């Protein structure tokens, strides 16, 4: 792992450590809109129909989405860069497995995942790390395995650097990308697009939410 990658993982993980309890109290389930829950339900149906291989929830936070998938009969485990988030997820959902790790370096054998879920976690990955991360997704998925991404989007790319949240000092960077940019990186990694959905901002939200469903081509 390069020094720049290690620095990015360290600052993201330590920032979420600082806000983990506040974040979990405000977002215990992780899904704020019925459309998101509908898409996760559809994802669960697709991965279970393709076979028994487990699903990785990358950027699993306090574990609410992994618990939802588990309740739908999906064999799932969570991965997060924040040890604090992993600790909270294990405490809240002791029946599930969570560990510290990163989507930028999946330590998994080839063709072992039935699906990959990354909801609002690619937003913390710098542009130059995403293509390799998506190549890792393709490598780790079984043929026919699906990926569901969710991220804040908009008509133009951009970013944000927060140094405070919930009253805590942090160093957290956000990267905004269009659906077209993300589609290009997914297909560049060998994945096949299935669907793209965008919903407009609701209430206090300031940017649209984009959802991309892709898969590794069946053999």
FITORTOR-552223 format. One record per residue: x, y, z of N, C-alpha, C in turn; residue number from 1. Coordinates in steps of 0.02 Angstrom, whole numbers. Each point is the difference from the previous one (the first is absolute). Layout:
# residues N
+--------+--------+--------+--------+--------+--------+--------+--------+--------+-----+
:     nx :     ny :     nz :    cax :    cay :    caz :     cx :     cy :     cz :  nr :
+--------+--------+--------+--------+--------+--------+--------+--------+--------+-----+
:      X :      Y :      Z :      X :      Y :      Z :      X :      Y :      Z : NUM :
...
+--------+--------+--------+--------+--------+--------+--------+--------+--------+-----+
//
This chain:
# residues 219
+--------+--------+--------+--------+--------+--------+--------+--------+--------+-----+
:     nx :     ny :     nz :    cax :    cay :    caz :     cx :     cy :     cz :  nr :
+--------+--------+--------+--------+--------+--------+--------+--------+--------+-----+
:     43 :    -60 :      0 :    -43 :     60 :      0 :     44 :     62 :      0 :   1 :
:    -15 :     48 :    -43 :     40 :     60 :     -4 :    -11 :     44 :     61 :   2 :
:     48 :     46 :     13 :     -7 :     46 :     56 :    -61 :     44 :     -8 :   3 :
:    -15 :     23 :    -63 :    -57 :     44 :    -10 :    -65 :    -37 :     15 :   4 :
:     -3 :    -64 :    -18 :    -59 :    -39 :     14 :     -7 :    -10 :     75 :   5 :
:     55 :    -14 :     34 :     -2 :     -9 :     73 :    -23 :     64 :     34 :   6 :
:     23 :     58 :    -24 :    -21 :     64 :     30 :    -74 :     11 :    -10 :   7 :
:    -25 :    -14 :    -59 :    -72 :      9 :    -13 :    -42 :    -46 :     44 :   8 :
:     21 :    -61 :      7 :    -38 :    -47 :     43 :      3 :     21 :     73 :   9 :
:     58 :     23 :     22 :      8 :     20 :     70 :    -44 :     59 :     17 :  10 :
:      0 :     52 :    -42 :    -39 :     59 :     16 :    -75 :    -14 :     -3 :  11 :
:    -21 :    -40 :    -48 :    -71 :    -17 :     -5 :    -22 :    -42 :     60 :  12 :
:     40 :    -51 :     16 :    -17 :    -42 :     56 :     -1 :     36 :     67 :  13 :
:     50 :     42 :     12 :      2 :     36 :     64 :    -55 :     52 :      5 :  14 :
:    -19 :     30 :    -57 :    -56 :     48 :      1 :    -65 :    -34 :     19 :  15 :
:    -12 :    -58 :    -28 :    -62 :    -36 :     17 :      4 :    -30 :     71 :  16 :
:     60 :    -16 :     23 :      6 :    -19 :     71 :    -26 :     55 :     45 :  17 :
:     19 :     62 :    -17 :    -18 :     57 :     43 :    -75 :     12 :      2 :  18 :
:    -35 :    -15 :    -54 :    -72 :     16 :     -3 :    -44 :    -63 :      1 :  19 :
:     30 :    -58 :     12 :    -36 :    -63 :     -8 :    -64 :     -2 :     42 :  20 :
:      3 :     16 :     64 :    -60 :     -5 :     42 :    -54 :     49 :    -21 :  21 :
:     19 :     62 :    -16 :    -48 :     50 :    -22 :    -31 :    -20 :    -67 :  22 :
:     41 :    -25 :    -45 :    -25 :    -21 :    -66 :    -49 :    -58 :      8 :  23 :
:     18 :    -49 :     41 :    -43 :    -58 :      9 :    -66 :     18 :     32 :  24 :
:      0 :     48 :     45 :    -63 :     20 :     33 :    -46 :     36 :    -49 :  25 :
:     28 :     34 :    -50 :    -40 :     36 :    -48 :    -19 :    -43 :    -61 :  26 :
:     43 :    -49 :    -15 :    -13 :    -42 :    -60 :      7 :    -74 :     19 :  27 :
:    -40 :    -25 :     46 :      9 :    -69 :     22 :    -14 :    -51 :    -54 :  28 :
:    -44 :     16 :    -47 :    -19 :    -49 :    -52 :     34 :     14 :    -67 :  29 :
:     27 :     60 :     -9 :     38 :     14 :    -60 :    -39 :     19 :    -62 :  30 :
:    -66 :    -15 :     -2 :    -40 :     14 :    -59 :    -55 :     49 :     18 :  31 :
:      3 :     59 :    -29 :    -45 :     54 :     20 :    -61 :      7 :    -45 :  32 :
:     -3 :    -37 :    -55 :    -53 :     11 :    -50 :    -28 :    -67 :    -23 :  33 :
:    -66 :     -4 :    -11 :    -28 :    -64 :    -23 :     31 :    -26 :    -65 :  34 :
:     22 :     44 :    -45 :     31 :    -23 :    -62 :     63 :    -39 :     15 :  35 :
:     39 :     23 :     49 :     61 :    -36 :     17 :    -15 :    -70 :     26 :  36 :
:    -51 :     -5 :     42 :    -19 :    -66 :     26 :    -24 :    -45 :    -56 :  37 :
:    -37 :     28 :    -47 :    -25 :    -40 :    -57 :     58 :    -26 :    -41 :  38 :
:     50 :     42 :    -13 :     58 :    -22 :    -40 :     41 :    -52 :     36 :  39 :
:      7 :      7 :     66 :     37 :    -51 :     38 :    -38 :    -66 :      0 :  40 :
:    -66 :      3 :      4 :    -41 :    -61 :     -5 :     10 :    -34 :    -68 :  41 :
:      1 :     40 :    -53 :     10 :    -28 :    -67 :     70 :    -30 :     -6 :  42 :
:     50 :     34 :     27 :     68 :    -26 :      1 :      3 :    -67 :     36 :  43 :
:    -34 :     -5 :     57 :     -1 :    -63 :     38 :    -31 :    -56 :    -41 :  44 :
:    -53 :     15 :    -37 :    -32 :    -51 :    -41 :     46 :    -24 :    -56 :  45 :
:     36 :     47 :    -30 :     45 :    -18 :    -55 :     58 :    -43 :     24 :  46 :
:     31 :     18 :     57 :     58 :    -38 :     22 :    -19 :    -69 :     25 :  47 :
:    -57 :     -6 :     34 :    -20 :    -66 :     24 :    -21 :    -45 :    -58 :  48 :
:    -28 :     28 :    -53 :    -18 :    -40 :    -57 :     61 :    -26 :    -37 :  49 :
:     57 :     34 :      7 :     60 :    -19 :    -36 :     40 :    -54 :     36 :  50 :
:    -16 :    -13 :     64 :     37 :    -51 :     36 :     13 :     18 :     73 :  51 :
:     34 :    -44 :     36 :      8 :      9 :     72 :     60 :     41 :     22 :  52 :
:     40 :     26 :    -46 :     60 :     36 :     20 :    -17 :     62 :     41 :  53 :
:     43 :     19 :     48 :    -16 :     55 :     46 :      6 :     68 :    -34 :  54 :
:    -30 :     49 :     32 :      1 :     70 :    -22 :     43 :     40 :     48 :  55 :
:     40 :     45 :    -28 :     40 :     46 :     41 :    -31 :     69 :     -1 :  56 :
:    -15 :     26 :     59 :    -24 :     69 :      8 :     61 :     43 :     15 :  57 :
:     23 :     38 :    -50 :     62 :     38 :      5 :    -15 :     71 :     22 :  58 :
:     25 :     18 :     59 :    -19 :     63 :     31 :    -63 :    -12 :     41 :  59 :
:      1 :    -54 :     39 :    -60 :    -24 :     35 :    -22 :     42 :     58 :  60 :
:     43 :     46 :     24 :    -20 :     45 :     53 :    -25 :    -37 :     61 :  61 :
:    -56 :     23 :     31 :    -26 :    -32 :     59 :    -38 :    -65 :    -13 :  62 :
:     -3 :    -23 :    -62 :    -24 :    -67 :    -15 :    -73 :     -8 :    -17 :  63 :
:    -37 :     55 :     -5 :    -71 :     -6 :    -12 :    -18 :    -31 :    -67 :  64 :
:     36 :     17 :    -53 :    -16 :    -27 :    -66 :     18 :    -75 :     -3 :  65 :
:     56 :    -18 :     29 :     18 :    -70 :      3 :    -53 :    -40 :     37 :  66 :
:    -26 :     28 :     54 :    -53 :    -34 :     38 :    -63 :     -8 :    -43 :  67 :
:    -16 :     52 :    -40 :    -58 :     -5 :    -45 :     10 :    -57 :    -50 :  68 :
:     59 :     -4 :    -30 :     13 :    -54 :    -47 :     -4 :    -68 :     34 :  69 :
:     27 :     -5 :     60 :     -3 :    -62 :     38 :    -73 :    -21 :     11 :  70 :
:    -42 :     49 :     16 :    -71 :    -14 :     10 :    -35 :    -23 :    -63 :  71 :
:     28 :     17 :    -58 :    -28 :    -22 :    -64 :     29 :    -67 :    -23 :  72 :
:     40 :    -31 :     43 :     28 :    -65 :    -16 :     65 :      1 :    -37 :  73 :
:     34 :     57 :     -2 :     63 :      7 :    -36 :     58 :    -13 :     48 :  74 :
:     46 :    -45 :    -17 :     60 :     -9 :     40 :     46 :     61 :    -10 :  75 :
:     10 :     40 :     51 :     33 :     65 :     -8 :     50 :     11 :     56 :  76 :
:     53 :     36 :    -16 :     47 :     25 :     50 :     16 :     72 :    -16 :  77 :
:     23 :     37 :     50 :     14 :     71 :     -8 :     74 :     16 :      5 :  78 :
:     21 :     50 :    -39 :     69 :     24 :      0 :     -1 :     76 :      6 :  79 :
:     41 :     28 :     44 :      2 :     72 :      9 :     71 :     20 :     19 :  80 :
:     21 :     61 :    -21 :     66 :     24 :     16 :      5 :     25 :     72 :  81 :
:    -57 :      9 :     33 :     -1 :     28 :     68 :     -7 :    -55 :     52 :  82 :
:     50 :    -11 :     42 :     -7 :    -48 :     54 :    -57 :     17 :     47 :  83 :
:    -13 :     65 :     10 :    -55 :     20 :     42 :    -67 :    -22 :    -28 :  84 :
:    -10 :      9 :    -65 :    -61 :    -23 :    -32 :     -7 :    -75 :      3 :  85 :
:     55 :    -36 :    -11 :     -2 :    -73 :      3 :    -20 :    -23 :     70 :  86 :
:     26 :     32 :     51 :    -17 :    -17 :     69 :    -74 :     10 :     14 :  87 :
:    -28 :     56 :    -23 :    -71 :     13 :     10 :    -43 :    -50 :    -38 :  88 :
:     21 :    -18 :    -61 :    -38 :    -48 :    -40 :      0 :    -69 :     34 :  89 :
:     57 :    -20 :     25 :      3 :    -65 :     35 :    -44 :     -1 :     62 :  90 :
:     -1 :     56 :     35 :    -41 :      5 :     61 :    -74 :     -2 :    -17 :  91 :
:    -19 :     35 :    -53 :    -71 :      4 :    -18 :    -25 :    -63 :    -34 :  92 :
:     45 :    -35 :    -36 :    -20 :    -58 :    -40 :     49 :    -57 :     11 :  93 :
:     -1 :    -30 :     59 :     50 :    -52 :     17 :     -6 :    -63 :    -42 :  94 :
:    -56 :     -9 :    -34 :     -9 :    -58 :    -42 :     36 :      5 :    -67 :  95 :
:     27 :     60 :    -16 :     34 :     12 :    -63 :     74 :     12 :     10 :  96 :
:     37 :     -6 :    -55 :     73 :      9 :      2 :     17 :     68 :    -31 :  97 :
:     40 :     39 :     36 :     25 :     64 :    -24 :     75 :      3 :     13 :  98 :
:     38 :     28 :    -47 :     71 :      8 :     12 :     26 :     64 :    -32 :  99 :
:     57 :     22 :     23 :     32 :     61 :    -26 :     35 :    -16 :    -66 : 100 :
:    -14 :     41 :    -50 :     31 :    -10 :    -65 :    -21 :     55 :    -47 : 101 :
:     21 :     -6 :    -63 :    -14 :     52 :    -49 :    -18 :    -30 :    -67 : 102 :
:    -46 :     33 :    -35 :    -17 :    -21 :    -68 :     57 :      8 :    -49 : 103 :
:     50 :     39 :     19 :     57 :     11 :    -45 :     50 :    -58 :      2 : 104 :
:     -8 :    -45 :     47 :     45 :    -58 :      3 :    -38 :    -59 :     30 : 105 :
:    -44 :    -28 :    -39 :    -41 :    -57 :     23 :     44 :    -62 :      8 : 106 :
:      7 :    -23 :     61 :     41 :    -59 :     14 :    -44 :    -62 :     -3 : 107 :
:    -23 :    -15 :    -61 :    -46 :    -56 :    -11 :     22 :    -39 :    -61 : 108 :
:    -10 :    -66 :      0 :     17 :    -40 :    -59 :    -43 :     21 :    -60 : 109 :
:     23 :    -18 :    -58 :    -37 :     15 :    -62 :    -67 :    -37 :      0 : 110 :
:    -50 :     33 :    -29 :    -65 :    -31 :    -13 :    -31 :    -33 :     61 : 111 :
:     -2 :     37 :     56 :    -28 :    -27 :     62 :    -60 :     40 :     26 : 112 :
:    -14 :     58 :    -27 :    -56 :     42 :     24 :    -59 :     -5 :    -47 : 113 :
:    -59 :    -10 :     29 :    -61 :      1 :    -40 :    -23 :     70 :    -16 : 114 :
:     22 :     49 :     40 :    -19 :     69 :    -11 :     42 :     47 :     41 : 115 :
:      1 :     63 :    -21 :     34 :     53 :     36 :    -47 :     59 :      6 : 116 :
:     -7 :     24 :     60 :    -41 :     59 :     14 :     46 :     55 :     24 : 117 :
:     -5 :     59 :    -29 :     40 :     58 :     21 :    -44 :     61 :     -1 : 118 :
:    -35 :     12 :     56 :    -47 :     55 :      5 :     33 :     60 :     34 : 119 :
:     10 :     53 :    -38 :     28 :     62 :     25 :     69 :    -10 :     31 : 120 :
:     38 :    -47 :    -27 :     69 :    -10 :     24 :     52 :     16 :    -54 : 121 :
:    -18 :     -7 :    -64 :     48 :     20 :    -53 :     12 :     76 :      2 : 122 :
:    -44 :     38 :     33 :      8 :     73 :      3 :     63 :     20 :     38 : 123 :
:     30 :    -45 :     38 :     61 :     16 :     37 :     63 :    -27 :    -34 : 124 :
:     -7 :    -30 :    -59 :     57 :    -29 :    -35 :     24 :     48 :    -53 : 125 :
:     64 :     20 :      1 :     26 :     47 :    -50 :     -6 :    -28 :    -71 : 126 :
:     -4 :     46 :    -48 :    -10 :    -20 :    -69 :     51 :    -51 :    -25 : 127 :
:     63 :      8 :     19 :     51 :    -44 :    -28 :      0 :    -69 :     31 : 128 :
:    -41 :    -12 :     51 :     -4 :    -67 :     31 :    -62 :    -38 :    -23 : 129 :
:    -50 :     33 :    -28 :    -62 :    -34 :    -16 :      6 :    -52 :    -56 : 130 :
:     36 :     13 :    -56 :      4 :    -51 :    -52 :     29 :    -66 :     26 : 131 :
:     52 :      4 :     41 :     29 :    -62 :     27 :    -48 :    -33 :     48 : 132 :
:    -38 :     40 :     38 :    -50 :    -29 :     46 :    -53 :    -38 :    -39 : 133 :
:    -24 :     29 :    -55 :    -51 :    -34 :    -40 :     28 :    -62 :    -35 : 134 :
:     64 :      2 :    -19 :     31 :    -60 :    -27 :      2 :    -55 :     53 : 135 :
:     10 :     20 :     63 :     -2 :    -48 :     54 :    -70 :    -29 :     10 : 136 :
:    -51 :     42 :    -10 :    -69 :    -25 :      3 :     -9 :    -56 :    -52 : 137 :
:     20 :     15 :    -61 :     -9 :    -49 :    -55 :     36 :    -65 :     16 : 138 :
:     61 :      6 :     26 :     39 :    -60 :     17 :    -34 :    -42 :     54 : 139 :
:    -27 :     33 :     51 :    -27 :    -36 :     57 :    -69 :    -29 :    -11 : 140 :
:    -38 :     27 :    -48 :    -68 :    -23 :    -13 :     -1 :    -67 :    -37 : 141 :
:    -49 :    -40 :     17 :    -14 :    -59 :    -41 :    -32 :     22 :    -66 : 142 :
:      5 :    -39 :    -52 :    -37 :     18 :    -62 :    -74 :     10 :     15 : 143 :
:    -27 :     54 :    -25 :    -70 :     17 :     13 :    -10 :     38 :     65 : 144 :
:     53 :     10 :     39 :     -5 :     37 :     63 :    -13 :     74 :    -12 : 145 :
:    -38 :     32 :     44 :    -21 :     69 :    -10 :     34 :     48 :     48 : 146 :
:      5 :     62 :    -22 :     25 :     57 :     39 :    -55 :     52 :      3 : 147 :
:    -14 :     26 :     60 :    -46 :     57 :      7 :     37 :     57 :     34 : 148 :
:      5 :     56 :    -35 :     32 :     60 :     26 :    -53 :     54 :     12 : 149 :
:     11 :     40 :     52 :    -40 :     61 :     10 :     48 :     56 :     18 : 150 :
:    -13 :     60 :    -27 :     46 :     55 :     13 :    -35 :     66 :    -15 : 151 :
:     22 :     53 :     35 :    -25 :     67 :    -16 :     28 :     21 :    -67 : 152 :
:    -42 :     30 :    -42 :     19 :     17 :    -67 :    -20 :     72 :    -15 : 153 :
:     -6 :     15 :    -65 :    -20 :     66 :    -21 :     21 :     14 :    -71 : 154 :
:    -18 :     57 :    -27 :     17 :     15 :    -69 :     74 :     12 :    -12 : 155 :
:     38 :     13 :     53 :     71 :     10 :     -7 :     36 :    -34 :     57 : 156 :
:     60 :    -26 :    -13 :     39 :    -31 :     54 :     27 :     53 :     47 : 157 :
:     27 :    -22 :     54 :     29 :     47 :     48 :     20 :    -38 :     62 : 158 :
:      4 :     36 :     56 :     21 :    -32 :     61 :    -13 :     44 :     60 : 159 :
:     17 :    -26 :     57 :    -12 :     34 :     63 :     52 :    -26 :     50 : 160 :
:     24 :     46 :     41 :     46 :    -19 :     54 :    -29 :     25 :     65 : 161 :
:    -18 :    -47 :     44 :    -28 :     18 :     65 :     53 :     -7 :     55 : 162 :
:      4 :     49 :     43 :     46 :     -3 :     56 :    -38 :     -4 :     67 : 163 :
:    -66 :      1 :     -4 :    -41 :     -6 :     61 :    -67 :    -32 :    -18 : 164 :
:    -23 :    -46 :     43 :    -67 :    -28 :     -7 :    -22 :    -26 :     67 : 165 :
:    -63 :     14 :     17 :    -28 :    -20 :     65 :     41 :     27 :     58 : 166 :
:     34 :     56 :    -11 :     41 :     30 :     53 :     68 :    -32 :      8 : 167 :
:     20 :    -44 :    -45 :     65 :    -34 :      4 :     47 :     25 :    -55 : 168 :
:     63 :      4 :     15 :     50 :     19 :    -50 :     15 :    -60 :    -44 : 169 :
:     -5 :      9 :    -65 :     12 :    -54 :    -48 :     41 :     26 :    -59 : 170 :
:     18 :    -46 :    -44 :     35 :     16 :    -62 :    -28 :    -46 :    -54 : 171 :
:    -60 :     17 :    -24 :    -38 :    -45 :    -43 :    -14 :     33 :    -68 : 172 :
:     20 :    -34 :    -52 :     -9 :     26 :    -68 :    -54 :    -40 :    -36 : 173 :
:    -41 :     37 :    -37 :    -54 :    -28 :    -40 :     15 :     16 :    -73 : 174 :
:    -15 :    -48 :    -44 :     11 :      9 :    -72 :    -66 :    -11 :    -36 : 175 :
:    -25 :     53 :    -33 :    -63 :     -4 :    -38 :     15 :    -20 :    -72 : 176 :
:    -40 :    -46 :    -26 :      9 :    -22 :    -69 :    -68 :     -9 :    -33 : 177 :
:     -2 :      5 :    -65 :    -62 :    -10 :    -36 :    -11 :    -75 :    -12 : 178 :
:    -62 :    -20 :    -13 :    -12 :    -70 :    -17 :     39 :    -22 :    -62 : 179 :
:      9 :     46 :    -47 :     37 :    -18 :    -61 :     73 :    -16 :     16 : 180 :
:     30 :     38 :     45 :     69 :    -15 :     20 :      6 :    -68 :     33 : 181 :
:    -47 :    -15 :     44 :      3 :    -63 :     36 :    -16 :    -59 :    -47 : 182 :
:    -47 :     10 :    -45 :    -14 :    -53 :    -49 :     62 :    -16 :    -42 : 183 :
:     36 :     53 :    -20 :     60 :    -10 :    -41 :     53 :    -40 :     38 : 184 :
:      8 :     15 :     65 :     50 :    -37 :     39 :    -21 :    -73 :     11 : 185 :
:    -65 :    -11 :     12 :    -23 :    -68 :      9 :      9 :    -42 :    -63 : 186 :
:    -20 :     27 :    -57 :      7 :    -38 :    -62 :     73 :     -8 :    -19 : 187 :
:     41 :     50 :     18 :     72 :     -5 :    -12 :     32 :    -56 :     40 : 188 :
:    -31 :    -17 :     56 :     26 :    -55 :     41 :    -28 :    -68 :    -23 : 189 :
:    -40 :      0 :    -54 :    -26 :    -63 :    -26 :    -70 :    -17 :     23 : 190 :
:    -31 :     44 :     39 :    -68 :    -13 :     25 :    -52 :     22 :    -52 : 191 :
:    -57 :    -31 :      2 :    -54 :     13 :    -47 :    -55 :     39 :     36 : 192 :
:    -20 :     57 :    -28 :    -52 :     41 :     32 :    -69 :    -34 :     -7 : 193 :
:    -39 :      5 :     54 :    -67 :    -28 :      2 :    -52 :     56 :      5 : 194 :
:     12 :     49 :     44 :    -49 :     53 :     10 :     33 :     61 :     31 : 195 :
:    -30 :     58 :    -14 :     20 :     63 :     31 :    -63 :     37 :     23 : 196 :
:      0 :     22 :     62 :    -57 :     36 :     28 :     26 :     62 :     36 : 197 :
:    -35 :     56 :     -7 :     19 :     61 :     35 :    -63 :     28 :     33 : 198 :
:      5 :     17 :     63 :    -56 :     35 :     33 :     22 :     70 :     20 : 199 :
:    -46 :     46 :      0 :     15 :     69 :     15 :     10 :     10 :     76 : 200 :
:     33 :     54 :     20 :     12 :     12 :     72 :    -66 :      7 :     38 : 201 :
:      0 :    -26 :     60 :    -58 :      3 :     44 :     17 :     36 :     64 : 202 :
:    -44 :     44 :     23 :      7 :     35 :     63 :     68 :     36 :      4 : 203 :
:     43 :    -21 :     48 :     62 :     37 :     10 :     55 :    -19 :    -50 : 204 :
:    -12 :    -50 :    -43 :     51 :    -21 :    -48 :     13 :     56 :    -51 : 205 :
:     61 :      4 :    -25 :     18 :     52 :    -47 :     19 :    -27 :    -69 : 206 :
:     10 :    -65 :     -6 :     20 :    -29 :    -64 :    -43 :    -62 :    -14 : 207 :
:    -12 :    -15 :    -64 :    -36 :    -61 :    -18 :     37 :    -62 :     24 : 208 :
:    -36 :    -54 :      7 :     28 :    -65 :     17 :     -3 :    -45 :    -62 : 209 :
:     57 :    -29 :    -18 :      3 :    -45 :    -58 :     10 :    -71 :     24 : 210 :
:    -30 :    -47 :    -36 :      4 :    -71 :     16 :     18 :    -37 :    -64 : 211 :
:     55 :    -37 :      1 :     22 :    -38 :    -58 :      2 :    -74 :     17 : 212 :
:    -31 :    -40 :    -42 :      0 :    -72 :      7 :     39 :    -29 :    -59 : 213 :
:     51 :    -39 :     15 :     41 :    -31 :    -51 :     13 :    -73 :     19 : 214 :
:     29 :    -38 :    -46 :     14 :    -70 :     16 :     61 :    -23 :    -39 : 215 :
:     30 :    -53 :     27 :     51 :    -36 :    -39 :    -38 :    -46 :    -48 : 216 :
:     20 :      0 :    -63 :    -37 :    -39 :    -50 :     -1 :    -74 :     18 : 217 :
:    -58 :    -32 :     -8 :     -3 :    -73 :     13 :     45 :    -37 :    -50 : 218 :
:     23 :    -57 :     21 :     41 :    -40 :    -46 :    -44 :    -36 :    -51 : 219 :
+--------+--------+--------+--------+--------+--------+--------+--------+--------+-----+
//
